[in-house]
Amino acid sequence: MLISRRHLLRRLGGGAVVSAAIPLIRESSFAGTRESVRATPHGGPIRLNMNENAYGPSERVTATMRASLSLVNRYPDTAGALVGEIAGLHGVKPEQVVVGCGSTEILRLAVATFLGRGEKLVVASPTFDPITDYARRAGAEVATVPLTKQYAHDLDAMLAQADASTGLVYLCNPNNPTGSLTPRQDLEIFIRKLPPTTRVLIDEAYHHYAGTSSAYASFIDRPVDDRRVVVTRTLSKIYGLAGLRLGYAVAATAPAHQLSSMRSPMNVNVLALRGGVTALYESEYVSLCVRRNADDRQEFYNQANARMLRVIDSHTNFVMLNTGGPAEAAIDHLRKHNILVAPPIPSMTKYIRVSLGKPHEMREFWRVWDLMPPHTMEM
Ligand SMILES: Cc1ncc(COP(=O)(O)O)c(C=O)c1O
């Protein structure tokens, strides 16, 4: 069904006119566009594109980092203290922990460590894909396996791709960009069936958001006795520290040592070393962020529902929204109105991935949504 924009706006009671009084800035600093955009109070667009925690870190973390500013003329200490804290938090030995300049660095280390030229990486599609770029650049083969209709990893099809040449399997759970889960039980069976030389990297970047689902259990909190499994986490999501660049892996001692030996020296900066330690123990703040995210996500569902738009059930801080038309048109429209969402996903042509922002940012998202030209909204 096609619904006219005016009709939709009347039904929703929205459609305020864009204020002309807000100054324009050039968007040349944002990849892929030359459009002008309206400045926000912070001088940039509304960023609903990177799955950050819009609320930022806790006060205590900010205070720790502020107090650490006096140290920035010195090279950072070794990461020993931070590693010790991470080990303590998870009840593992420090030798099992590898810290990275974001968990993306750990993905790069995993490719460098476990994949040689001509070896194979098996991944889902769509998923968080920097690891596929790293693998291709290392001369490895990449086998991509579409998600199931329920947006879980298609583990049978992934298993069919796994042979003696498969150095690494990447599992993102919950998955980015779909926000969906692959059941824990299925993952365990899958891992047991993999060739003995195949390593498994489980990316738990969105772990905290999935916590209450019965289909989910972290492979750090409930480990399997398997030396091939490496689990990554990041401080970029729930902890609100994406700009700080801090992530880590937990693995058996031998693979952790292999990964660690590929790191650049001092790959974690002095503010991250200090702020990270404080952040990891901010359990009340983490719980607050989980609750707030659940509320913000529910409000997003409500708004989508009111417009008869479908979403994929999300276990993360972002939502895949079926626009009913070409994703590019919606992305373009939003960008012209100063709102960034994720780039198009080739295999999901009608969906856009929207990171949850603060309530006023999401109100602006829906206000702008309601200004969308009708041809982009077949329903
Ligand atoms: C699944 C997943 N893993 C890792 C990352 C990157 O984390 P970091 O900021 O720690 O490099 C992201 C970022 O969006 C992600 O979605």
The ligand as a Gaussian input file, in Angstrom:
#p B3LYP/6-31G(d) Opt

LIG

0 1
 C       30.045000      -6.735000      16.606000
 C       31.044000      -5.664000      16.825000
 N       32.270000      -5.995000      17.207000
 C       33.204000      -5.054000      17.416000
 C       32.917000      -3.724000      17.213000
 C       33.985000      -2.698000      17.370000
 O       34.315000      -2.529000      18.674000
 P       35.538000      -1.616000      19.087000
 O       35.031000      -0.218000      19.158000
 O       35.918000      -2.173000      20.410000
 O       36.619000      -1.768000      18.085000
 C       31.659000      -3.336000      16.797000
 C       31.361000      -1.919000      16.564000
 O       30.343000      -1.506000      16.101000
 C       30.691000      -4.334000      16.590000
 O       29.468000      -4.031000      16.171000

